Amino acid sequence: MPLLTILLVIIIVGVLLWAVNTYIPMDHKIKNIFNIVVVVITVIWLLKVFGLFSYLTNVHV
């Protein structure tokens, strides 16, 4: 996946998250949960894009 596509996805997710936080009235706790879920999903997607997710699932502690 080209780096430009990855940057565009991150920018779009950031702008959408900002828009939701700014313009949609929500309780503070729900907004925090929503932000955490979006960030975790984005990080997991980035790990899959760079091929690190399958490496992390094979790590045994």
C-alpha positions as a Markdown table, in Angstrom:
| # | Residue | x | y | z |
|---|---|---|---|---|
| 1 | Met | 0.0 | 0.0 | 0.0 |
| 2 | Pro | 1.5 | 3.4 | -1.0 |
| 3 | Leu | 2.5 | 5.7 | 1.8 |
| 4 | Leu | 0.3 | 8.5 | 0.4 |
| 5 | Thr | -2.8 | 6.3 | 0.8 |
| 6 | Ile | -1.8 | 5.5 | 4.4 |
| 7 | Leu | -1.3 | 9.2 | 5.1 |
| 8 | Leu | -4.7 | 10.1 | 3.5 |
| 9 | Val | -6.5 | 7.5 | 5.6 |
| 10 | Ile | -4.9 | 8.8 | 8.8 |
| 11 | Ile | -5.8 | 12.4 | 7.9 |
| 12 | Ile | -9.4 | 11.4 | 7.0 |
| 13 | Val | -9.8 | 9.5 | 10.3 |
| 14 | Gly | -8.4 | 12.4 | 12.2 |
| 15 | Val | -10.7 | 14.9 | 10.6 |
| 16 | Leu | -13.7 | 12.7 | 11.1 |
| 17 | Leu | -12.8 | 12.2 | 14.7 |
| 18 | Trp | -12.4 | 15.9 | 15.2 |
| 19 | Ala | -15.7 | 16.6 | 13.5 |
| 20 | Val | -17.5 | 14.1 | 15.7 |
| 21 | Asn | -15.9 | 15.5 | 18.8 |
| 22 | Thr | -16.7 | 19.1 | 17.9 |
| 23 | Tyr | -20.2 | 19.0 | 16.3 |
| 24 | Ile | -22.0 | 16.0 | 17.8 |
| 25 | Pro | -23.1 | 16.5 | 21.4 |
| 26 | Met | -22.2 | 13.5 | 23.5 |
| 27 | Asp | -21.5 | 12.7 | 27.1 |
| 28 | His | -17.8 | 13.1 | 28.0 |
| 29 | Lys | -17.5 | 9.4 | 28.9 |
| 30 | Ile | -19.0 | 8.2 | 25.7 |
| 31 | Lys | -16.8 | 10.6 | 23.7 |
| 32 | Asn | -13.7 | 9.2 | 25.4 |
| 33 | Ile | -14.7 | 5.6 | 24.7 |
| 34 | Phe | -15.4 | 6.5 | 21.1 |
| 35 | Asn | -12.0 | 8.1 | 20.7 |
| 36 | Ile | -10.2 | 5.1 | 22.2 |
| 37 | Val | -12.0 | 2.7 | 20.0 |
| 38 | Val | -11.2 | 4.7 | 16.8 |
| 39 | Val | -7.5 | 5.0 | 17.8 |
| 40 | Val | -7.2 | 1.3 | 18.6 |
| 41 | Ile | -8.9 | 0.3 | 15.3 |
| 42 | Thr | -6.6 | 2.7 | 13.4 |
| 43 | Val | -3.5 | 1.3 | 15.2 |
| 44 | Ile | -4.5 | -2.2 | 14.4 |
| 45 | Trp | -5.1 | -1.3 | 10.8 |
| 46 | Leu | -1.7 | 0.3 | 10.6 |
| 47 | Leu | -0.1 | -2.8 | 12.2 |
| 48 | Lys | -1.8 | -5.0 | 9.5 |
| 49 | Val | -0.7 | -2.7 | 6.7 |
| 50 | Phe | 2.9 | -2.8 | 7.8 |
| 51 | Gly | 2.8 | -6.6 | 8.4 |
| 52 | Leu | 3.5 | -6.4 | 12.1 |
| 53 | Phe | 0.1 | -7.6 | 13.3 |
| 54 | Ser | 0.8 | -11.3 | 12.4 |
| 55 | Tyr | 4.2 | -11.0 | 14.1 |
| 56 | Leu | 2.7 | -9.7 | 17.3 |
| 57 | Thr | 0.1 | -12.5 | 17.4 |
| 58 | Asn | 3.0 | -15.0 | 17.4 |
| 59 | Val | 4.8 | -13.5 | 20.4 |
| 60 | His | 4.5 | -15.7 | 23.5 |
| 61 | Val | 5.2 | -14.2 | 27.0 |
